[in-house]
Amino acid sequence: MRTICPECQTQAPVGVICPECMNAERKNRTPAQKKAQRRWGGRSGSTMAIAGSGKPIVTYALLAVTSFIGLLQLIPGIGAQITDQLLFAAPYLYPQLSPFPFEPWRLLTAMFVHGNFIHLALNMLALWMLGQSVEPMLGRARFLALYLISGLGGSVMVACLAPNTATVGASGAIFGLMAALLIVGRHIGANVTGLLVILGINFALGFFIGGVAWQAHLGGAIVGALVALIYTRTKRRDQRTWQIVLLAALIVLLIVVVAFVPPLLILS
């Protein structure tokens, strides 16, 4: 063991590191890691660093809120009422075509309720695993936007492809995270074959397991990929306004689609 003077200490996530160790660490980086540092980790000029730091606070918050609601759903008598108040079904968007009141917030609240404990546990495990990687990479605000917009996309797809079906669960948002990780990984040159296989297998399982809303999976994955594409194309500081504008345009597009497409299907 050697000592190191205060002037040579460099702060690292796990403490301090000496210049020799830091140089060795840099030499041992893979080509994908070097490319990721160039594209996502720049700190100078006009490049905006998407990569964040610290604990995935938003992931933990989403886990806490969703798990708390899921546990409330397990309480006899109360659980059914919570599910009924937060689930999503297309008729809640079109009171002129159905006996249900107009409750558009269900497009998002459905992400926080689940069908049973296993459904909740699997989604929360996936959120915890993905959030550990995606949130530090994108930053907290972008991660939260990705999660919510992907969940919205899942509900919109359910409304379009299965307008008479009620749905619950965070699966649309989870598939959005997987698709975004795939897009960003491909953008930095990482090997995404394994992730692509996992995404494909999980999507295919939706066709063989009863009661699974594969429409939400499809919508979440498509919208998550679109959000990731926006992030990869507007990562510089001088493109921040364009990033917000494009995300807002995507949300407006989803609202327009869900406002006009499902009513035509319901009437038909």
C-alpha positions, -999 to +999 in steps of 0.1 A: +000+000+000+013+035-009+003+068+004-010+096-018-007+133-012-038+155-012-027+173-044-027+141-064-061+128-052-088+127-077-124+122-066-141+091-078-176+076-072-161+052-046-136+076-029-103+090-043-081+076-070-044+083-078-034+095-113-016+062-121-048+042-113-069+066-133-047+063-164-048+025-161-086+026-158-088+048-189-065+024-209-087-006-200-119+009-212-137-009-241-142+008-274-180+011-265-171+028-232-148+053-250-174+060-276-201+065-249-178+090-230-172+110-262-209+111-272-227+113-238-201+124-213-187+155-228-184+184-204-170+212-226-181+232-255-217+230-267-221+193-259-247+187-233-239+158-210-269+135-208-252+112-184-262+120-148-246+111-115-256+099-081-283+075-071-313+068-093-337+088-071-365+089-097-364+051-100-366+047-062-395+071-061-414+053-088-407+020-070-420+034-037-452+050-051-461+020-073-453-005-046-473+014-020-504+015-043-498-022-051-499-031-014-530-010-009-546-031-037-541-062-016-563-049+012-598-066+009-625-041+001-601-012-005-580-028-032-608-032-057-619+004-053-583+017-059-581-005-090-614+008-103-604+044-098-570+042-115-573+016-143-575+027-179-602+019-205-609+038-236-646+045-228-634+069-200-621+092-227-654+094-247-684+101-224-705+110-255-701+074-266-703+056-233-720+058-198-686+065-182-674+099-170-646+118-188-614+108-168-584+113-191-559+110-162-564+073-164-540+072-193-512+077-168-526+064-135-530+029-149-492+026-147-494+026-109-519-002-104-514-039-111-535-070-115-519-090-087-488-093-065-468-113-091-476-087-118-464-059-095-433-078-084-422-086-119-427-050-132-409-035-101-380-059-105-377-048-142-380-011-132-353-015-106-329-033-130-334-009-159-335+022-138-301+015-124-287+020-159-310+042-177-316+070-152-279+078-145-273+077-182-301+101-191-305+122-160-335+123-137-358+147-156-353+129-189-357+095-173-390+105-157-402+120-190-392+088-208-411+067-183-443+087-183-444+093-220-438+056-227-466+047-203-489+071-221-479+055-254-489+021-240-523+033-230-529+051-263-520+018-282-545-001-260-572+025-268-565+021-305-561-016-308-584-028-280-608+001-272-631-021-251-603-036-229-594-023-194-557-024-186-534-019-156-497-021-150-464-004-157-455-027-186-458-001-213-434+022-194-410-008-188-410-017-225-403+020-232-372+019-209-360-013-227-365+002-261-348+034-251-318+015-237-316-004-270-316+029-291-291+047-269-269+016-267-269+013-305-261+050-308-230+047-287-219+016-306-225-010-278-234-046-285-272-046-281-279-080-294-287-095-260-310-066-251-328-070-285-334-107-278-347-100-243-370-073-257-383-097-284-389-126-260-408-104-235-429-090-263-437-124-278-447-138-244-475-113-243-492-133-271-491-166-252-499-156-216-535-149-210-546-115-197-514-097-209-521-064-228-495-068-255-509-036-270-494-017-241-461-034-246-461-024-283-471+012-277-446+017-248-417+002-269-425+024-299-429+056-280-399+048-258-378+044-289-390+077-303-382+095-271-347+080-271-342+091-307-351+126-297-326+125-269-298+112-291-305+138-318-307+168-293-280+161-268-261+194-272-268+223-249-279+245-277-305+219-287-322+217-254-351+239-266-356+216-296-356+186-273-384+200-252-404+211-284-400+176-299-411+158-267-441+182-265-449+175-301-448+137-295-472+141-265-496+162-287-494+136-314-504+109-289-533+130-277-545+136-312-543+099-321-562+088-289-588+115-295-598+105-330-588+069-337-606+049-309-640+066-314-640+054-350-633+019-338-659+020-310-686+033-335-677+006-360 
